Each structure stands twice: as structure tokens, then as C-alpha cells.
Amino acid sequence: MPEPSTDAVLVQRLLQDGHHVEVCGGDAAVATAVAQQPDLIVLDTPLPGAVGLPVLGALQQSSVRAIPVVFLTIAHDHQRLLNAFAAGAVACIRKPYDDNEVLAHIRVHLSLKLTQDRLAQVAREREELLNLVAHDLKNPLASVLFASEMLALPDCKPERRPRYLQIIDDSTREALGYIRSYLQSQAKPASALPRNTHTCAHLADIVQWLAARYELQLEASGLHLHIHTTSSTACVAISDQLMRQVGENLVSNALKYARAGGELELLIRNGRQGTWQLVAQDRGPGVSADFQANLFQPFQRAAGPAEVNDHSSGLGLALSRQWIANAGGNLWYEDREERGARFVVELPEADCAHCSG
């Protein structure tokens, strides 16, 4: 982003190299850089230190401080050059300069900047994957922990033991399935992974699966589950696995926060035209008005008992909303009349005749 006094030949060479060049004056340099977020800034200083160093300092105090700055100056004072480096310049070139030398500096630092950006993107993707894996394993492992604790109780009813063992087996297999899926996704390039363009989930099956999986946990928490449906054939355009995970997040949320309410309802009903809704509602304390704005933000956890905060990652609702949005739907929260929380999942209806599950 050279200033107007920059040699027109240099600007032309940069354009010939395929770069987009924005030329602006010293007073506008910082605002322009912040607005456009360039990959590199060329700061030309026709007067020794009168414009360049203050602008360079201002850039380092802004949101573009990570963007490399190539500093062009007529100053031959060694201390001024050191000051430029101290202020954040990655290269200081004295004028008059050789165009090829400046272009070489620009190419090197652009390459370094792009490499740095790619590494940062990889780090973000790895962190997101780690968060996703950790969250997806949390629900089945919590079920394993619950069943094992019930089996360890001295007054555990003999007729319940087979069911607790089944919960441990099912949940362990579910967790292993997630791990296997993630390992396969990392072993193959994205272009080689199979793509299901006609996935769907039957909401009645999802609700029945949730009822069977969490029946004993809901009972132990003092929550009575009620199921209501206006259709036993409601089918939505999302994979069965993702819809189960969304449902698990909503049920586990009620287990953590709505025990005092004594009930959890799962409803299947018509949404807007061409959509179906899965609703999870309870008679717990609901979500405080001041926290609702952060409800679907990652790592945000509503205040609750100590054991809730110890076991909650604050990712469940954020991930669920993202999955639903990716499928063309929406997930939102409503306060219930006369106290309680209501979460509504709305998804497009699927053509089950072409679904692959």
C-alpha cells in the first residue's frame, strides 16, 4: 500500500506481478489498512522520520500489526533505521533503491505471510476438530459413567443390571464409532470422502432412541419424559447421526439444568411451510435474560450447580446450531409461559424416497 510519492515504476511492476495495489497518503494509511487488511504494506517516507515512523507506530497499535511492512526511506542515519525495525518494519530499504531489490523483499515477505496464514488456519482447524471430538465423546462417556455408578450402588435392583450393562455397551460402541469416523476423515483428503447428498432423519425414530438411551438417567434425575407428535413419518434433511447428537445435546442440557422442573417434553410438530420442528421443553428455571445473547456462543455456560459446570464444555448448543444451520435449518431458544425453557429445532422436510439414511 504505497503512498502517492512512491515510484510509479515500482507500482507498475507490482501490478505486472499480479498484485492488487492500493495507493494512499500517510494520513489515510492506517484507516485504509485496517479496512482492507492487505497482505503487505509498503511504506514510503519521503521525509526522514517525519511521516514514516509515526505511521509505522500507529500500524503496530492497530488490528493490522501482524501485517509485514516494507519501509522505504531516504534516511541514511543508522539509528533511524534501527528505530524503524523497532517500530515493526520487516525490511528497511534506503532510497534511491533498485526496483528488483524491493520486489525481492516484497516477494519473500509475502510468501512468509501467506505461509504464516496457512499455518494459523491449520492450527484453527486442528483446535476445532479437537473441540468437536472432545464434545462428541462427552455424551456417550457420561452415559457410561452413569450406568457404572448405578451398577456400583449396593441397592442396585437386579432387574436393572442388564439395562445398565446395555447402556455401557451401546455408549462405548457409539464413542468408538465417533473415533473411527474422525480417524477416517483425517486419513483421507476431503475430495476422497463419500458425500451423501440425500441424507435424512426420521424424527419419530430419533425421539424414541433418545427416550430409550436416557430413560434411566432422566428417572434418576427426577425428570419425567413426555413425548408428543403430530406425525410418525416426519422426515428432515439432515443425517441421522447428527440429528441424534443434536437431540442428545438438548436432553443432556435438561438433565443438567432442569431437574427441579420435574419434566421434559419432546414434541414433533409442523414448522413453517416445508419444515418440521423438534421441540425440547422443560419446567426448569429457564435461561436468564442477560445470558440469552451468549446462549449459542462456544464455551459459554449458564450458571448452575458445581457438578454441572465441571462436566459442561459449553460447546453443545453452539455445535448443534451450526450443524442445523449447515443443513438449512435453525435452532433457537424461547422462554416458556409460566417458567421453563424451550429449544426449537426447525429443519427442511426431506424426500424420504431418495434418502440414504
LOLOTOR-746714 format. One line per field, with one value per residue: x, y, z of N, C-alpha, C in turn. Coordinates in steps of 0.02 Angstrom, whole numbers, m for minus. Each point is the difference from the previous one (the first is absolute). Layout:
% residues N
n_east <- X_...
n_north <- Y_...
n_up <- Z_...
ca_east <- X_...
ca_north <- Y_...
ca_up <- Z_...
c_east <- X_...
c_north <- Y_...
c_up <- Z_...
% end
This chain:
% residues 357
n_east <- 42_34_36_m35_49_m26_58_m25_65_11_m46_27_59_m25_m28_57_21_m55_31_m47_5_m2_m3_29_m22_49_m41_m9_66_m4_m43_37_55_m28_m22_59_34_48_32_13_39_3_41_m17_61_m29_m24_63_m37_m13_m5_53_41_m31_m1_64_11_m38_33_54_m35_m7_m56_43_13_m37_m22_42_47_5_53_m23_64_4_m20_59_m39_53_m3_m13_47_40_m17_11_56_18_m20_33_46_m16_0_61_m23_64_m23_17_m49_18_m39_50_39_m38_m5_66_8_m37_32_57_m16_m22_52_39_m31_m1_64_11_m35_34_56_m19_m17_56_30_m35_13_63_m2_m31_43_50_m27_m7_59_28_m35_14_58_m15_m49_30_55_m40_m26_62_19_m56_3_64_m18_m51_42_37_m62_4_m45_47_m58_m3_m65_33_35_m40_m46_28_8_m63_m14_38_m28_m62_10_31_m46_m44_34_6_m65_m7_38_m31_m56_24_22_m56_m32_44_m16_m58_19_m22_36_35_m27_m39_m41_m39_m31_m21_33_m26_m44_m25_m36_m49_42_16_m64_m18_49_m16_m64_20_40_m46_m37_52_36_m52_m13_66_m12_m51_18_m62_9_m23_m27_0_m41_5_58_m13_m11_2_25_60_24_19_63_m16_64_m1_m57_28_56_m38_m36_57_22_m60_1_64_m19_m56_39_37_m49_m38_42_4_m3_34_8_2_m17_m10_m4_m38_11_m51_48_41_m28_m8_m18_42_m31_58_m42_47_m46_14_m5_62_56_10_9_42_m36_43_m17_m61_29_25_m64_6_36_55_5_m64_2_m64_m15_30_m23_42_m38_m46_28_8_m62_m13_3_m66_4_m40_m25_62_24_m50_5_66_m8_m46_39_51_m51_7_11_m35_35_m53_3_m49_m19_m14_m63_m6_58_64_33_3_26_3_m2_14_m22_28_m61_14_22_m35_m34_38_m21_63_m32
n_north <- m59_16_52_57_14_m59_m22_32_m5_11_48_22_m7_28_46_4_1_35_50_2_60_19_58_18_58_32_53_m28_m8_22_49_12_m6_33_42_m1_3_40_m33_60_40_41_21_49_20_49_9_4_m52_47_m49_m31_22_60_m4_m17_47_41_m25_6_55_m19_m17_40_m4_m53_53_m32_41_15_24_49_18_68_m19_25_28_m30_48_40_m34_4_65_m2_m37_42_42_m52_37_m37_57_27_36_18_62_1_m37_m62_8_m33_41_54_m19_m11_57_31_m32_10_63_5_m35_34_55_m22_m18_57_28_m39_12_64_m7_m33_45_46_m31_m7_63_19_m39_24_61_m13_m30_48_43_m28_m5_63_3_m39_36_53_m31_m14_61_24_m41_15_64_m10_m32_52_24_m3_49_m9_12_m64_17_48_m48_m43_43_3_m66_1_45_m35_m55_25_30_m55_m37_41_0_m67_3_46_m36_m55_34_26_m59_m24_49_m15_m64_29_22_62_7_m40_42_m52_21_7_2_m60_31_m39_26_m56_53_m39_m24_63_20_m54_14_64_m19_m45_43_48_m53_m39_36_4_m65_m13_44_m43_m14_18_m48_51_m42_50_m25_42_m34_m61_39_48_24_12_52_m50_m15_m64_m8_50_m24_m59_25_32_m55_m34_50_m4_m66_m3_50_m35_m54_47_30_m51_m28_61_3_m58_35_m42_44_m51_50_m33_54_23_20_46_27_m66_9_m34_m4_m4_m5_28_m13_41_m16_0_28_m33_42_26_56_12_m65_15_59_m33_m18_24_36_m19_m52_14_5_m17_43_m45_m59_m9_m55_46_50_m51_m19_64_m11_14_m60_m35_55_23_m61_m9_63_m11_m60_28_53_m43_m25_65_m15_m2_24_6_50_m24_53_m47_m4_39_23_m1_m49_29_m56_36_m61_40_m49_6_m9_m64_m13_m35_8_55_m11_12_37
n_up <- 0_m55_20_m15_44_12_m19_m52_m11_65_0_m57_28_53_m39_m32_63_m14_32_46_m24_63_m32_57_25_31_m5_m60_7_63_m13_m55_35_50_m46_m32_56_m25_m47_m27_38_m52_48_m44_19_m36_62_19_15_m45_m45_m23_47_2_m67_m1_46_m37_m52_39_9_m64_m32_m33_65_m19_m34_m41_21_m66_31_m40_1_2_61_14_45_25_45_m51_m33_53_1_m66_9_48_m48_m26_m32_m53_m35_1_m49_m9_m9_m64_m21_m2_m53_m28_35_m13_m64_6_35_m44_m49_30_17_m63_m23_42_m20_m63_9_31_m49_m43_34_1_m65_m11_37_m33_m59_21_21_m57_m33_38_m6_m65_m5_37_m36_m59_30_16_m46_m46_13_m3_m54_m22_18_m26_m53_m4_11_m42_m41_19_m6_65_m12_m47_m31_14_m3_33_28_m32_22_60_m3_m21_48_42_m22_m1_59_21_m30_27_57_m4_m15_48_41_m20_6_56_19_m24_31_49_m13_m19_m60_10_m57_42_45_17_m47_52_m58_23_51_47_42_26_11_m19_m45_m15_6_m34_m41_2_m7_m44_m31_10_m10_14_m42_m41_8_m4_m49_4_m62_m10_m45_m37_m43_m44_m45_m50_m4_m19_m54_47_m57_26_m33_37_11_4_m13_m44_m25_6_m27_m45_m9_m3_m38_m30_m3_m17_m39_m14_m10_m30_m35_m19_42_23_m66_4_m57_m51_m46_m41_m43_m43_m36_m35_m42_m24_m53_m6_64_40_60_31_50_38_46_50_63_m24_22_m58_m50_42_3_50_4_m18_1_53_m1_m62_43_m34_42_m14_66_2_47_38_22_50_9_m12_33_42_m20_1_m66_0_m30_40_28_8_14_42_19_3_29_38_10_7_35_6_65_57_51_40_44_41_35_45_m15_52_m23_m19_m30_m60_m27_m55_m28_m50_m38_m61_m24_10_m61_44_m57_10_62_18_45
ca_east <- m42_46_m27_2_67_36_19_m52_28_m8_m71_m14_30_m42_m60_19_10_m66_m22_m46_36_m41_45_m33_44_20_m54_m52_31_m22_m71_m7_27_m48_m61_11_40_43_50_64_m2_62_m6_51_9_41_34_28_m33_m55_m64_5_2_m64_m49_20_m21_m73_m18_15_m49_m66_m16_41_69_32_13_68_9_64_10_44_20_60_45_60_18_m5_m47_m69_m16_m13_m65_m52_m7_m29_m71_m38_15_35_57_12_38_18_m9_m32_4_m6_m68_4_13_m62_m45_23_m22_m73_m18_20_m42_m67_1_1_m66_m49_15_m23_m73_m20_13_m50_m62_6_m4_m71_m38_17_m32_m71_m10_10_m59_m55_10_m10_m71_m38_13_m24_m66_2_40_m42_m47_38_13_m63_m18_48_m15_m61_17_42_m40_m15_m71_m18_m49_26_m32_26_70_8_m10_60_53_m14_18_73_20_m22_36_70_2_m12_62_49_m21_22_73_14_m21_48_63_m8_m4_67_44_m16_m14_m72_m29_m7_m50_m66_m46_m71_m39_m70_m6_m61_m10_m70_m2_m30_52_48_m29_m3_69_18_m37_31_68_4_m55_22_32_m54_m33_44_3_m66_m33_m47_2_m64_10_m60_16_m56_13_48_40_37_68_35_60_63_18_m27_50_2_m62_5_45_m37_m48_37_21_m58_m19_51_m8_m54_25_45_m26_m72_m22_m50_m65_m35_m25_30_m43_26_m56_10_m56_11_30_m21_m15_55_47_m23_34_9_0_16_m20_0_m26_55_4_9_64_m6_m2_66_43_m28_40_60_m20_25_70_43_31_m40_m39_m45_13_m35_35_71_11_m18_56_57_m8_m24_52_m24_3_m56_m49_34_9_m66_m26_40_m21_m67_7_31_m51_m52_m51_14_m9_m6_m25_m56_m25_m68_m48_m1_65_27_40_m22_46_m36_40_m41_39_m40_m25_39_m34_26_7_68_47_46_7
ca_north <- 59_56_67_28_17_m60_m4_m30_m60_m54_m17_m37_m67_m39_m18_m51_m62_m28_24_57_54_57_56_49_46_m18_9_m50_m66_m45_m15_m42_m66_m33_m16_m48_m57_m24_m51_33_72_35_67_44_58_50_43_m45_m5_48_m34_m73_m31_5_m44_m69_m11_m5_m65_m52_6_m14_m71_m26_m2_m61_6_23_67_15_71_34_63_33_9_m41_m2_m69_m4_4_m66_m44_19_m28_m70_m5_18_m54_m13_m64_16_72_8_70_28_m34_m72_m39_m30_m73_m14_10_m54_m62_4_m7_m70_m41_12_m23_m72_m15_18_m50_m61_11_m3_m70_m34_22_m33_m71_m2_11_m60_m53_16_m13_m72_m25_18_m41_m68_m1_9_m58_m56_15_m29_m72_m15_17_m55_m55_17_m6_m71_m33_22_m33_m70_m4_13_m62_m16_m3_m53_m51_3_58_m11_m10_64_41_m29_16_71_3_m29_44_64_m13_m10_66_39_m29_18_69_0_m31_48_55_m26_m9_66_29_m41_10_69_14_m18_m73_m24_m7_56_m17_58_m12_m26_20_m29_m6_30_m47_m47_36_10_m65_m17_42_m24_m63_12_41_m16_m9_61_48_m23_12_72_24_30_m43_15_m4_5_18_7_9_m43_m54_m7_62_m14_64_m5_0_m70_m30_6_69_15_m31_40_60_m21_m15_63_31_m40_7_67_m3_m38_42_63_3_m53_25_7_m63_m28_18_m18_0_6_4_39_36_66_40_m41_m42_m16_m33_23_m40_47_m26_51_m23_47_22_72_38_35_70_47_28_m51_m26_23_m41_m69_m43_15_m54_4_39_m45_34_m17_m60_m35_m11_m59_18_38_m45_m47_34_32_62_m6_m39_40_33_m49_m20_52_0_m58_12_52_m31_m41_45_11_49_m21_60_m8_41_m9_m29_33_m26_m27_m57_12_m35_2_m20_m17_0_m25_m13_m68_m38_m48_m63_m50_4_4_m56_m10
ca_up <- 0_m2_0_m68_m24_m19_m70_m42_m31_49_m1_m62_6_46_m38_m49_38_17_64_3_34_22_16_44_34_68_49_m11_m6_53_m10_m59_17_45_m38_m55_23_m55_18_13_m6_m19_29_m29_44_m34_49_51_65_11_m11_2_66_33_m32_16_69_2_m28_49_54_m29_m12_m55_23_m23_m72_m10_m29_m31_15_m48_31_m25_57_3_71_24_55_m27_m27_57_27_m44_16_67_m6_m31_m70_m13_m44_m10_m63_m11_m66_m56_4_m61_m1_8_70_36_m19_32_70_2_m14_57_58_m17_6_71_27_m22_37_68_m1_m9_63_49_m19_19_73_18_m18_48_64_m8_m2_68_38_m24_25_73_15_m23_45_68_14_12_60_58_9_29_70_36_8_45_68_21_13_60_59_35_m6_m71_m11_m46_m65_m37_m20_m73_m36_10_m40_m70_m9_m5_m64_m55_3_m18_m72_m30_6_m47_m68_m12_m8_m64_m52_m2_m27_m72_m32_m1_m41_m70_m19_0_m64_m5_47_m31_13_m3_m20_15_68_34_67_21_66_48_19_42_66_34_18_58_58_22_23_60_46_69_23_15_61_57_11_20_m58_m36_m71_m36_m72_m38_m71_m47_m57_12_m61_m13_m22_m12_m42_38_13_61_54_24_35_66_41_20_51_62_30_31_58_52_26_49_57_40_25_10_45_48_m33_5_m63_m64_m56_m68_m45_m72_m26_m62_4_m56_m59_m24_54_61_60_60_56_67_47_69_49_42_11_m62_m10_21_m56_m14_m30_m62_m57_m5_8_m54_m11_26_66_47_43_47_70_22_54_m11_m41_m69_m29_m7_m55_m60_m40_m30_m73_m27_m37_m57_m53_m25_m45_m62_m40_m26_m51_m59_m34_m26_50_52_69_41_68_21_68_3_43_68_18_m36_m60_m60_m56_m61_m59_m61_m57_m60_m10_m49_m43_26_m53_m27_56_10_72
c_east <- 44_m36_8_69_41_12_m54_24_m10_m73_m17_28_m42_m65_15_11_m66_m26_m52_34_m49_48_m38_52_12_m57_m52_27_m28_m73_m11_24_m49_m62_11_42_45_48_67_m9_69_m8_57_4_46_37_24_m37_m60_m68_7_m4_m66_m54_15_m21_m75_m24_10_m49_m70_m9_42_73_37_18_70_3_71_8_51_17_61_50_59_27_m12_m53_m72_m21_m15_m68_m58_m10_m34_m75_m40_14_36_59_4_45_12_m11_62_11_m4_m69_1_12_m65_m49_19_m21_m76_m21_16_m49_m73_m4_m1_m68_m52_12_m24_m76_m24_11_m51_m68_1_m7_m73_m42_14_m34_m75_m14_7_m61_m59_5_m15_m74_m41_10_m31_m66_2_40_m39_m51_35_12_m63_m16_47_m11_m62_14_38_m40_m19_m73_m23_m46_26_m31_25_70_8_m7_60_58_m10_17_76_23_m17_41_73_7_m11_63_54_m17_20_75_19_m16_50_67_m5_m1_69_47_m11_m7_m75_m33_m12_m53_m67_m46_m72_m39_m73_m8_m66_m3_m74_m6_m31_52_51_m26_m3_70_22_m35_31_69_1_m55_22_34_m51_m35_42_4_m68_m38_m45_m1_m69_14_m66_20_m63_9_52_47_41_73_34_67_63_17_m27_49_2_m64_m1_44_m34_m50_34_20_m59_m22_51_m2_m55_22_42_m36_m74_m26_m56_m69_m40_m25_40_m48_38_m60_23_m61_18_32_m28_m7_62_51_m35_41_5_8_17_m16_m6_m31_54_1_3_68_m10_6_69_48_m24_40_61_m16_30_72_43_29_m36_m45_m42_18_m42_38_73_13_m17_58_62_m5_m23_58_m21_1_m64_m48_31_9_m67_m29_38_m20_m68_2_30_m50_m58_m55_20_m14_m3_m30_m59_m13_m69_m45_1_63_20_36_m29_53_m35_51_m47_43_m45_m22_40_m45_26_8_70_53_44_15_57
c_north <- 62_67_29_15_m61_m1_m36_m64_m60_m23_m41_m71_m45_m23_m54_m67_m32_23_55_54_56_55_50_42_m21_5_m54_m71_m49_m20_m46_m71_m39_m22_m57_m61_m29_m54_32_75_25_72_42_63_50_46_m44_5_44_m33_m74_m31_7_m45_m73_m18_m8_m66_m56_2_m18_m75_m30_m8_m63_3_27_69_6_76_29_69_29_11_m47_m4_m71_m7_3_m68_m49_16_m28_m74_m9_15_m52_m14_m67_10_75_8_74_20_42_m76_m32_m34_m75_m19_6_m57_m66_m1_m12_m73_m46_8_m17_m76_m21_14_m52_m67_4_m5_m72_m40_18_m33_m74_m6_9_m62_m57_12_m14_m75_m30_16_m44_m71_m4_6_m62_m61_10_m33_m75_m19_17_m55_m61_12_m9_m74_m36_20_m33_m74_m8_12_m66_m22_m1_m60_m50_5_60_m13_m12_65_45_m26_15_73_6_m26_46_64_m8_m9_66_43_m25_17_71_3_m28_49_57_m23_m10_67_33_m38_11_74_10_m22_m75_m28_m6_57_m25_62_m8_m31_24_m34_0_23_m47_m50_33_6_m66_m23_39_m25_m64_12_35_m14_m3_62_54_m19_15_74_28_33_m52_22_m10_12_15_8_7_m44_m53_m9_62_m16_65_m11_12_m72_m23_10_71_17_m33_42_64_m17_m15_64_34_m38_8_70_2_m38_43_57_m1_m53_23_4_m64_m29_25_m25_3_m1_0_35_34_67_44_m45_m39_m18_m39_27_m55_49_m38_55_m29_53_20_76_41_33_74_46_25_m52_m23_21_m44_m75_m47_16_m56_17_47_m47_41_m22_m60_m31_m13_m59_13_34_m44_m43_33_34_67_m1_m29_41_35_m48_m20_52_1_m58_11_53_m29_m42_43_16_52_m31_63_m18_46_m10_m31_43_m35_m39_m60_22_m40_10_m29_m12_m3_m18_m11_m73_m35_m45_m69_m54_m2_2_m62_m12_39
c_up <- 0_4_m70_m26_m21_m75_m40_m33_47_2_m62_2_46_m35_m51_33_21_67_m8_42_16_22_43_36_72_50_m6_3_52_m10_m59_14_44_m39_m50_20_m55_25_16_m12_m20_22_m25_42_m34_47_57_66_9_m8_16_68_38_m31_16_71_6_m28_51_59_m24_m10_m56_21_m24_m75_m10_m34_m27_1_m50_29_m34_56_m4_72_27_55_m25_m29_57_32_m42_13_68_m2_m39_m73_m7_m47_m7_m61_m11_m72_m18_4_m69_1_12_73_41_m15_33_73_5_m11_59_58_m14_8_73_32_m19_35_72_4_m6_64_53_m14_20_76_23_m15_47_67_m4_0_70_43_m20_26_75_17_m19_45_69_16_10_62_64_13_29_74_42_13_47_73_27_18_66_64_35_m7_m73_m11_m52_m70_m42_m28_m75_m39_9_m41_m75_m15_m8_m68_m58_m2_m20_m75_m37_2_m47_m72_m17_m13_m68_m57_m6_m29_m75_m37_m4_m46_m74_m15_m5_m65_m7_46_m34_20_m7_m16_17_69_30_68_13_72_52_23_46_71_39_22_61_63_27_30_68_51_72_28_17_65_61_16_20_m57_m34_m73_m30_m74_m34_m73_m41_m62_19_m59_m16_m14_m19_m34_41_14_66_58_28_39_69_47_23_55_66_36_36_62_57_30_54_63_46_34_20_48_46_m32_m2_m65_m59_m54_m66_m47_m73_m28_m66_15_m54_m61_m23_53_55_58_52_58_64_50_70_46_51_7_m64_m3_17_m60_m18_m31_m69_m62_m11_m2_m52_m19_28_69_48_39_48_71_20_58_m18_m46_m73_m33_m9_m62_m64_m37_m27_m75_m30_m42_m60_m58_m30_m48_m66_m44_m32_m55_m64_m40_m26_49_51_68_42_69_11_74_m3_44_69_17_m42_m64_m58_m54_m61_m55_m60_m60_m60_m3_m54_m41_17_m53_m28_54_4_73_29
% end
